[in-house]
Amino acid sequence: MSRTLSLASPSKTPSRILSTIALVVLGLAFLLPFLWLVLAAFDPAATLTARVPDSPSMENMTKVANADTTGMPLLNSAILSFGTALLTVIAAVLAAYPLSRYSTRFNRGFLNAVLFGTCLPITAMMVPVYGLFVRLKLLDSMWGTIAFLAATSLPMAIYMTKNFMDSVPISLEEAAWVDGATAMKTLRTVVIPLMRPGIAVVFIFVFVGAWGNFFVPFILLLSPEKQPAAVSIFGFFGQYGAVAYGQLAAFSLLYAIPVLVLYVFVQRVLGGGFNLAGAVKG
């Protein structure tokens, strides 16, 4: 009769404990601010201290849940973010396709330029961009701001899209080419449907970046009725350090809901991994 002993490796046990502790600390670092957000949103006398409200109420939600304070800023944020994400994804797919499918001597240089573009800080570019917007009369223009946000998001989007596109077998396109399909038709009917999860990842990445962008709309959009929620949230910080913490927390909760809804929707509709099994006959 043989007896099998399963012993944990002594060298792995300490590292596993340390990694677990690090994950717990990281989780608490994200959980505690969110806990304050939820508690303060329903506390009429909210402060910086996280505490259970003595008399929870919907007073803060009632004060911020109106068209001027929340409705219009959220609508502006949705227009800016959706427009930026859509424009960026379309441009990224068209730019990534030749990089993924054709090998030329310019590919490496172009990709290096794309990676360099991801390192440029927006704050360093805003002075010449502001002057350019004044000359082109695009200042205080929603479409001009969308175009600039898309341009700043495009380098990373191209790099991500190319990596996802590389996962689609080129043999599928070759079969379509044999049947007489053009390159654009193959891209539209073969490549894009197979890389929908990757496109969803890029779309969410760009959307969230534009949704939380404060600096660019603050500089380029001057009219209060065009300000997105990321800028209008600044209004809860009054003069001389006075802050309406309860209303700020309530507004922040409402501000986070559209992103969560989008994430769940995209996961349900376009989610899942690349399912290419059986697409190529071996």
C-alpha positions, 0 to 999 in steps of 0.5 A, spaced: 500 500 500 503 506 497 501 513 501 502 519 497 504 525 501 502 532 498 507 537 501 507 545 500 513 547 498 516 551 503 519 556 498 512 558 495 508 558 502 511 565 504 511 568 497 503 566 497 502 569 503 505 576 501 502 576 495 495 575 499 497 580 504 499 585 498 492 584 494 488 585 501 491 591 502 490 593 495 483 591 495 482 596 501 485 601 498 480 601 493 474 599 497 475 604 503 474 611 498 468 607 495 465 606 502 466 613 504 462 615 497 456 611 499 456 613 506 457 620 505 452 620 499 446 618 504 449 623 510 446 630 510 452 632 515 457 628 511 464 630 512 471 627 510 470 622 515 467 615 513 462 614 518 455 611 518 449 616 517 445 618 524 439 619 520 440 616 512 436 620 507 436 622 500 437 629 501 443 629 497 441 625 491 435 630 491 439 636 491 444 634 485 439 629 481 436 635 476 437 637 469 442 643 471 447 639 476 447 632 473 443 631 467 446 636 462 453 635 465 452 627 464 449 628 457 455 632 455 460 627 458 456 621 454 457 625 447 464 627 448 466 620 451 462 616 446 464 620 440 471 620 442 471 612 443 467 611 436 472 616 432 478 612 435 476 605 434 474 607 427 481 610 426 485 605 430 482 599 426 484 602 419 491 604 422 492 597 425 490 593 419 496 594 414 501 594 420 498 587 422 497 584 415 503 587 411 510 587 412 514 593 410 520 597 412 516 602 415 512 598 420 517 598 426 518 606 425 511 607 425 510 603 431 516 606 435 512 613 433 506 610 436 509 608 442 513 615 443 506 618 442 503 615 448 509 618 452 507 625 450 503 629 456 497 632 454 499 638 459 505 639 455 501 640 448 495 644 451 499 651 450 500 650 442 493 646 441 489 652 445 493 657 440 491 652 434 484 652 436 483 659 437 486 660 429 481 654 427 475 657 431 474 651 434 475 653 441 468 652 445 466 646 440 464 639 442 466 636 435 473 640 436 474 637 443 472 630 441 477 630 435 483 632 440 481 627 445 481 622 439 487 624 437 491 623 444 487 616 445 489 614 438 497 611 439 495 607 445 489 604 441 493 603 435 498 599 439 492 595 442 488 594 436 494 591 432 495 586 438 488 584 437 488 583 430 494 579 430 490 574 433 486 573 427 489 568 422 490 571 416 488 564 412 481 566 413 482 573 409 486 569 404 480 564 403 475 571 402 480 573 397 480 567 393 472 568 393 473 575 390 473 579 396 476 586 397 481 588 402 476 593 405 470 587 405 475 582 408 476 587 414 469 589 415 466 581 414 472 577 417 477 581 421 472 585 425 467 580 427 472 575 429 476 581 434 469 584 437 472 582 444 478 586 442 474 592 439 470 592 446 476 593 450 479 598 446 472 602 446 472 601 453 479 604 455 478 610 450 471 611 453 473 611 460 479 615 459 475 621 456 469 620 461 474 622 466 478 627 463 478 634 466 484 638 463 482 638 456 475 640 456 476 645 462 481 648 457 477 647 450 470 648 452 468 655 455 461 655 455 458 652 462 452 648 458 457 644 454 462 642 460 462 635 462 461 632 469 468 631 470 469 639 470 462 640 473 464 636 479 469 642 481 463 646 482 462 642 489 468 645 491 466 652 494 471 658 496 475 658 502 475 650 502 468 649 503 466 643 500 459 640 500 461 633 501 454 629 501 452 632 494 459 631 492 459 624 494 452 623 491 454 626 484 460 622 484 455 615 485 451 618 479 457 620 475 460 612 476 453 609 474 454 610 466 461 607 466 459 601 470 452 600 465 457 601 459 462 595 461 456 590 463 453 592 456 459 591 452 461 585 456 454 581 455 454 583 448 461 583 445 464 580 451 468 573 451 474 571 448 477 570 441 473 563 439 477 561 433 476 554 434 474 551 428 475 557 424 481 554 420 481 547 418 487 543 419 
